[in-house]
Amino acid sequence: MSDVNIPAAGQAPDEDGAPAPVILPVILIAEDNDVNLKVLEHYLANFDCKAIVAKNGKDAVTLFNRNDVDLVLMDIMMPVMDGLEATRKIRSLERKRGGEKRTPIVAITAHVKPADQHVCINAGMNDYLSKPLKKGDLTRRMKIWAPHLRETPASPQGAA
């Protein structure tokens, strides 16, 4: 699902009668584990969005800097640069840009103690999801932090 666009239904045509281009919300997934990544991609298939993937924190910061990102789903333990440091760098980039936009960053981690949540929030993250990730938990966070995302109908196979 790396860099995949899912067109929104019912888009209005432009003045030439052609469908107007749809600008989909961009979700940055920072996750180094392929299984966890597949789960996230599967769950995100239920939303009209474009997902971009970074396999480490350094790449996440680079992708964030090059794209207009609407939401970040950030693993904490990654090679090269962990998710906490990547979040601090993203927040620094936002301050340097000025303006009021602060992109929501949701931690995704196996660390489930309240102290771990506190560390994530102190690093600049907005919220926290524990692994193993549950579809309902992710959907609730998506509705909180990216309410403009449109949920698409469930597939006939029934998503997990």
C-alpha positions as CSV (number, residue, x, y, z in Angstrom):
1,M,0.0,0.0,0.0
2,S,3.0,2.3,-0.1
3,D,1.9,5.4,-1.8
4,V,-1.5,4.1,-2.9
5,N,-4.4,6.4,-3.8
6,I,-7.9,5.2,-3.2
7,P,-10.4,7.4,-5.2
8,A,-13.3,8.9,-3.4
9,A,-16.8,8.0,-4.7
10,G,-19.1,10.7,-6.0
11,Q,-16.4,13.2,-6.9
12,A,-17.7,16.2,-8.8
13,P,-16.7,16.7,-12.4
14,D,-14.7,19.8,-13.4
15,E,-15.8,22.3,-16.0
16,D,-14.7,20.0,-18.9
17,G,-16.8,17.1,-17.6
18,A,-13.8,15.2,-16.4
19,P,-13.7,14.1,-12.7
20,A,-12.0,16.7,-10.6
21,P,-8.8,15.4,-9.1
22,V,-9.3,14.1,-5.6
23,I,-6.7,15.1,-3.0
24,L,-6.7,12.2,-0.5
25,P,-5.5,12.6,3.1
26,V,-2.0,11.4,3.6
27,I,-1.2,8.9,6.3
28,L,2.5,8.4,7.2
29,I,3.1,4.9,8.6
30,A,6.4,4.5,10.4
31,E,6.8,0.8,11.0
32,D,9.8,-1.5,10.5
33,N,8.0,-4.8,11.1
34,D,6.5,-6.3,7.9
35,V,3.7,-8.1,9.7
36,N,2.6,-5.1,11.6
37,L,2.8,-3.0,8.5
38,K,0.6,-5.4,6.6
39,V,-2.0,-5.3,9.4
40,L,-2.0,-1.4,9.3
41,E,-2.3,-1.4,5.6
42,H,-5.2,-3.8,5.7
43,Y,-7.0,-1.7,8.3
44,L,-6.3,1.5,6.4
45,A,-7.9,0.0,3.3
46,N,-11.2,0.9,4.9
47,F,-10.5,4.6,4.5
48,D,-10.1,6.9,1.5
49,C,-6.5,7.9,2.0
50,K,-3.0,7.7,0.6
51,A,-0.5,5.8,2.8
52,I,3.2,6.4,2.7
53,V,5.6,4.1,4.5
54,A,8.9,4.6,6.4
55,K,10.8,1.7,7.8
56,N,12.7,3.8,10.3
57,G,12.4,7.1,12.1
58,K,14.9,8.9,10.0
59,D,12.9,8.0,6.8
60,A,9.7,9.0,8.6
61,V,11.1,12.5,9.2
62,T,12.2,12.8,5.6
63,L,8.8,11.7,4.3
64,F,7.1,14.0,6.6
65,N,9.2,16.9,5.4
66,R,8.5,16.1,1.7
67,N,4.7,15.5,2.0
68,D,1.7,17.3,3.4
69,V,0.9,14.6,6.0
70,D,-2.5,14.5,7.7
71,L,-1.8,11.8,10.3
72,V,1.3,9.9,11.5
73,L,1.1,6.3,12.9
74,M,4.5,5.9,14.6
75,D,6.1,2.8,15.9
76,I,8.3,3.5,18.9
77,M,11.1,0.9,18.5
78,M,12.7,1.2,15.0
79,P,16.2,1.0,13.6
80,V,18.3,4.1,12.7
81,M,16.1,6.5,14.7
82,D,13.3,5.5,17.1
83,G,9.8,6.9,17.0
84,L,10.3,9.2,20.0
85,E,13.3,11.0,18.4
86,A,11.5,11.1,15.0
87,T,8.5,12.7,16.7
88,R,10.7,15.3,18.4
89,K,12.3,16.1,15.0
90,I,8.8,16.3,13.3
91,R,7.7,18.8,16.0
92,S,10.8,20.8,15.5
93,L,10.1,21.0,11.7
94,E,6.6,22.2,12.4
95,R,7.9,24.9,14.7
96,K,10.4,26.1,12.0
97,R,7.6,26.2,9.4
98,G,5.6,28.4,11.6
99,G,1.8,28.5,11.4
100,E,-0.6,26.6,13.6
101,K,-0.7,23.2,11.9
102,R,0.3,20.4,14.3
103,T,0.0,17.0,12.6
104,P,-1.5,14.3,14.9
105,I,1.0,11.6,15.7
106,V,-0.3,8.4,17.2
107,A,2.2,6.0,18.9
108,I,1.9,2.3,18.1
109,T,3.9,0.2,20.5
110,A,4.0,-3.0,22.5
111,H,4.9,-1.0,25.6
112,V,1.7,-0.7,27.5
113,K,2.5,0.7,30.9
114,P,1.1,4.1,31.9
115,A,4.7,5.4,32.2
116,D,5.2,4.4,28.5
117,Q,2.2,6.4,27.5
118,H,3.6,9.4,29.4
119,V,6.9,9.1,27.5
120,C,5.1,9.1,24.2
121,I,3.1,12.2,25.1
122,N,6.1,14.0,26.4
123,A,7.9,13.4,23.1
124,G,5.1,15.2,21.3
125,M,2.8,12.5,20.3
126,N,-1.0,13.0,20.6
127,D,-2.2,9.6,21.4
128,Y,-1.2,6.0,21.9
129,L,-2.2,2.5,20.6
130,S,-0.9,-0.7,22.0
131,K,0.1,-3.8,20.0
132,P,-1.2,-6.1,19.0
133,L,-3.2,-3.5,17.1
134,K,-7.0,-4.0,17.0
135,K,-9.0,-2.6,14.1
136,G,-11.6,-1.0,16.3
137,D,-9.0,0.9,18.3
138,L,-7.3,2.2,15.2
139,T,-10.7,3.2,13.7
140,R,-11.6,5.1,16.9
141,R,-8.2,7.0,16.8
142,M,-8.7,7.8,13.1
143,K,-12.1,9.3,13.8
144,I,-10.5,11.4,16.6
145,W,-7.3,12.6,14.9
146,A,-8.4,12.6,11.3
147,P,-12.1,13.1,11.3
148,H,-12.1,14.3,7.7
149,L,-11.1,10.8,6.5
150,R,-14.0,9.0,4.9
151,E,-14.5,5.4,5.9
152,T,-15.3,3.1,2.9
153,P,-17.8,0.2,3.0
154,A,-16.4,-3.1,4.3
155,S,-15.2,-5.6,1.8
156,P,-17.4,-8.7,1.2
157,Q,-14.8,-10.9,2.9
158,G,-15.2,-9.0,6.1
159,A,-12.0,-7.3,7.4
160,A,-10.5,-8.5,10.6
